[in-house]
Amino acid sequence: MATSRTPRDPLDAAPAGSAARAPAEQLVRHFNHTLVRMLQARLGSYEDAREGAQEAYAKLLNLGSEPAVSFHRAYLFRIAQNLATDLLRKRAYAEQPGPDGLDLWPDPGASPERSAMAAQAVSRLPALLAELPHNCAEAFRLVRVEQKSFAEAALRLGLTERMVRIHVARALVHCQERLDGLATGTGEVE
């Protein structure tokens, strides 16, 4: 007469061919609480600790049933410690605050004279662009002023992306030459 035994724990209901999982299942039963508490103390979050423990078990299960790993408990805790260290590093990197008040610090290269020259250059930009062919000026305006990508500018102008790059480069050279000429007093723009 066969007696039917109802498993107490879902882990007891593992298939007969799961001998490789038996040591890991025993670890889960015996050390899960301790492992989660250790990770929670390290990570400061119960949810992160549970996820870390699950990932550690998964890594241990991926080892298979190697007889060389007879120290499963120690190995499991080492895996969990390494996972916690990785998570803490990711957090530290992601949560690094930017320098406070960076926008309040003056640009060390800025001076009243340099600011005045920049304001003059910006005010003269429309006149400088008017000296260029339409596509060249428009490519410059789209890419440098409106901050469009070269691909977006090419689509809008009906040109290839390479041609837009060439137009922008030509406009930059033209503006730089004209502005340099103004700084030395040899060029004139109204």
N, C-alpha and C positions, 0 to 999 in steps of 0.2 A: 504494500500500500504506500503510495507516494504522498508525502506531505507537501502541501503547498506553503511556501514561505514567502511572506510579503516583506520586501526590503524596507528597512527603517529609513534609509537615506537614499536619495536619488543616485548618489555616487556608487551605492552598493548594487545598483541595477546595471552595472557596466557589462557589456557582452563578454562571453567567456574568452574570446581571443584578445583581450585587452591586457595582457600581462605586462606590456611595456608601460601602461598607464598606472598600474597598481602602485608603484612607489610614489608617483606624483599625487595620486589620490590620497594616499596615506599622509603625505606632507600637507595637503590641503586640510584634511581632517585635524591633524595634530598641531599644525603651526600657523594656520591662516590668521587666527586672532593675533598672535604675537607678531607675525610679519606685517599685518596691516597697522598695528599699533606702532611698530618701529618706523614704518614709512610715514605714518601720520605725524609722528614727532619730527621727522626730518623734513617733510614737505609742508606741514602746517595745514593740510586739507585732507579730510576723510575721503572725499571722492577721488582725489588724486592718488591717495594711498591705495584705495581699492583697485583703481585702474593699474597702478604700478604692480600690485601683487598679481593681478591677472596676467599682465604682460610677462612677469617673471615666471609664472607657471607655464605659460605658452612657450617661452624660450626653453625651459627645462624639458617640456614634453617633446620639443623638436630634437632633443638629443637622442631620443630613442631609448632602447634598453641596454645601453652599453654597460658591461659589468665594471668598467674602469671607474664609473661615476658611482661609487658606493657612499659618497659623502653628499648625498642629495640635499640634506638640510643646509649644510654650510654653503653649498654651491647656490642653492635657491636664495639664501640671504645675500650672497655676494652679487648675484644677478640683480636683485632688488635694489641693493645699495648703488650699483652702477646706473641703473635706470633712474633712481632718484637724483643722483649727481647730474645726469644728463638733463633731466627736467629742470633742476635748479639753475643750471647754466643757461638753458633756453630762456627761463624766466628772467634771469639777471640781464641777459642781452636785450630781451624784448622790453623790459621795464626801465631801461636806462633813461633817465630824464635828460632832456636837452639842456644845454646851458641856460640858466635862468637869466632873463633880461638881456639876451644877446642883441635883441633889436634896439635896446637902449644905449648900447655902446657905439660910439661914433666910429665910422670907418677910418682906420689909421691913414689910409691913402687920400682921404677926402680933405680938401682944404677949401676955403672960400673961393680961391682963384680957380681951382679945378672944378668946383661945382658950377661956377659962372660959365666956364668954358663948355661944360657938358650941357648946360641949359641953352647956350648959343647953338651948339651942334644940333640939338633936338629941334630948336626953332627953325633951323635952316634945312632940316631934312626934307620937307616937302619940296622946296626949291631944287635941292640936289636930285631928288627922284624925278622931278619934272624934266630934267635934262636927259634922262634915260629913255630908251624905247619902252613902250607900254608894257609888254610882257616882262621885261627885266624889272621895271619898277613895281609892277603888280606882284611878281614872285617874291621880291624883297618884302613888300608890305605884308603879304600873307604869312610868310615864314617868320620874319623877324618882329613884326609889329603885332600881328594877330596870333602869333605862336601856333600856327598850323604846322602840321607835319609836311615834309616834302611830298609825300604821297597825296595828302589832301589838297595841297596847292596845285599839284600836277593835274588832279582830277578836275578841279575848279577851272583851271586855265586851258585844259585840253592839251596838255603837253606831257612829255615823258618826265618821270621823276629826275632822271639824269639832266634833262634840259633845265628843269627848275633849279637844280643845284648849281648849274653853270650860271644861270641868270642871277641867282643870289650872290654867288662869288663875284661876278662882274660888278654888281651894284655895290657890294662892300668895298671892292677896290676903288671904284669911282668915288664913292663918298669919302673914303679915307684919303685919297689923293687930293680931293677938293678941300677937305677940312685941314689937311696938312698945309696946303697952299694958303689957306686963310690964316693959319697960325703964323706963317712966316711973312704974310703980307703980300704974297704974289698973286693970289687968286681973289676973285670977286664974286660974291653971290649976294643978291639983294635981300 
